[in-house]
């Protein structure tokens, strides 16, 4: 439990009374870091061929908590697929991770 005082108490006597509130004990949610996001994408490489398909990227965005993972997979491909082959190679993965990191997904 914390005690807060308002510094502007001269004009309003009610403000002289302390305000108490109870914290829930939970910390604020934290964002995934770049290494965690990269690991999620690599874990979603189901066939292990070191190339992420749109479905594998969609699965990764679902694990990250995207509201519409199919849309995020499409946008991620558009953003990171430098050679326009419809997949993300390991050379392109860093750009996909940067894109996903910029979306601010929180650890649940």
N, C-alpha and C positions, 0 to 999 in steps of 0.2 A: 504494500500500500504506500502511496506517495502523497505528500502534502504540497500543494501549490498555493502560492500567495500572489495576488494581483497587486502590482506596485501602485496602481491608481486607486487608492482607498480614500483619499481626502474628500471627494465629492459624494460618494455613495457609501453609507455605513454598511450596507449588505456586503460590499466587496471586502470588508475587513474580515469576514468569516472565511476560514480556510475551505478550500474545495478539495475533497478527497475522491480518489478513484482507485479502483482495483484493477490491476493488470491481470491478463489472462494467463501469464506465465509462458506464453508462446512468443517466440521471436518472429520478427518480420520475415516473410518468405525471401529467399535469396535466389538470384538468377543462376542458371547453369553457367559454368565457365566454359571456355573454348575447348579444353581437354574433355570435359564431360559430354559436350555436344558431339565432338568428333567421335568419341567412343560409341555413342548411341547410333550414329550413322554407320560406323564400321560393324557394330553388332547386328544391324539390319541388313547387311550384305548376306542374305540367306544362302545363296549358292557358293559364296566364298571366292568369287572370281575377281575380286578387287574392282568391280564396276557396279555402281548403284543404278538400278533401273528406276523408272518413275514409281512403280509399286513399292520398291524398297525404301525410296525417299519418303513416300506417303506414309509408310509404316513408321519411319523415324519421326516424322512430324507429329504423328498420332501419339507416340511415346513421349514427345516433348510437351504435349498438351495443346496442340493447335485445335482451334474450333472447327476448322475446315481443312483437314490435312491434305486432301486432294488438291485444293487451290494452292496451298503452301508448296506442295511438291512441284506443281506446274510453274509457280513463280520462282522457286529455287532453281529448277532446270533452266528457265529463261535467264536467270541471273548468272549462273555458274557454268553452264555448258558452253565452253569456249569454241569447241569444234562442231557444235550443232549436230551431234550424233544421237541425241535423245537420252544419253546416259551420262553419269558423272564418274569419270576416272579418278584415280588417286591424285593425278596432277591437278584436277579441278576441285578436289574435295575441300581444300582450304577456303576457296571462294564460297562454296556452299555453306561451310561452317561459319564464315564471317556473316553471311546473309542471315542464317538462323540465329546467331548470337545477337544480331542487331534487333531482332524481334522481341527480345527480353523475356523469354520463357522462364518461369519460376519453378524451382524444385518443390514438389508437393510433399 
